[in-house]
Amino acid sequence: METIIGLVAGALTSFGFVPQIVKGLKTKKMEDVSYYMPVILAVGMSLWLVYGLLRRDIAIIAANIFGTACNIVIVAMKRMYERNRDIKNYI
């Protein structure tokens, strides 16, 4: 039962990043997203991932793999869209 609660909790908190990714893909804009938030979260979730691996806790591992990946995607999208905007403004 503990593992199921952990998996559900991890899924809910990790999937919280998905709407931001979807919005960014639709609008091709990430101007309102700070670099600091996803970078800090990615570092923290990476540490939680290491902790989960050390404890061999699948709920902690799964949630933090997905959450870290989402935050990396958000940072990459922000960088890509800013670069594209700068190129368009230059031309």
Contacts in CASP RR format, 6 or more apart in sequence:
PFRMAT RR
TARGET T0000
AUTHOR 0000-0000-0000
METHOD contacts of the structure
MODEL  1
METIIGLVAGALTSFGFVPQIVKGLKTKKMEDVSYYMPVILAVGMSLWLV
YGLLRRDIAIIAANIFGTACNIVIVAMKRMYERNRDIKNYI
3 58 0 8 1.000
3 59 0 8 1.000
5 59 0 8 1.000
6 59 0 8 1.000
6 60 0 8 1.000
6 63 0 8 1.000
7 58 0 8 1.000
7 59 0 8 1.000
7 62 0 8 1.000
7 63 0 8 1.000
9 59 0 8 1.000
9 63 0 8 1.000
10 59 0 8 1.000
10 62 0 8 1.000
10 63 0 8 1.000
11 63 0 8 1.000
11 66 0 8 1.000
13 63 0 8 1.000
14 63 0 8 1.000
14 64 0 8 1.000
14 66 0 8 1.000
14 67 0 8 1.000
14 70 0 8 1.000
15 66 0 8 1.000
16 70 0 8 1.000
17 67 0 8 1.000
17 70 0 8 1.000
17 71 0 8 1.000
17 74 0 8 1.000
18 70 0 8 1.000
20 33 0 8 1.000
20 74 0 8 1.000
21 70 0 8 1.000
21 73 0 8 1.000
21 74 0 8 1.000
21 77 0 8 1.000
24 30 0 8 1.000
24 77 0 8 1.000
24 81 0 8 1.000
25 77 0 8 1.000
28 81 0 8 1.000
28 84 0 8 1.000
29 81 0 8 1.000
30 74 0 8 1.000
30 77 0 8 1.000
30 78 0 8 1.000
30 81 0 8 1.000
30 82 0 8 1.000
31 81 0 8 1.000
31 82 0 8 1.000
33 74 0 8 1.000
33 78 0 8 1.000
35 75 0 8 1.000
35 78 0 8 1.000
38 71 0 8 1.000
38 72 0 8 1.000
38 74 0 8 1.000
38 75 0 8 1.000
38 78 0 8 1.000
39 71 0 8 1.000
39 75 0 8 1.000
41 67 0 8 1.000
41 71 0 8 1.000
42 67 0 8 1.000
42 68 0 8 1.000
42 71 0 8 1.000
42 72 0 8 1.000
42 75 0 8 1.000
45 64 0 8 1.000
45 67 0 8 1.000
45 68 0 8 1.000
45 71 0 8 1.000
46 64 0 8 1.000
46 68 0 8 1.000
48 60 0 8 1.000
48 63 0 8 1.000
48 64 0 8 1.000
49 60 0 8 1.000
49 61 0 8 1.000
49 64 0 8 1.000
49 65 0 8 1.000
49 68 0 8 1.000
51 60 0 8 1.000
52 60 0 8 1.000
52 61 0 8 1.000
52 64 0 8 1.000
53 61 0 8 1.000
END
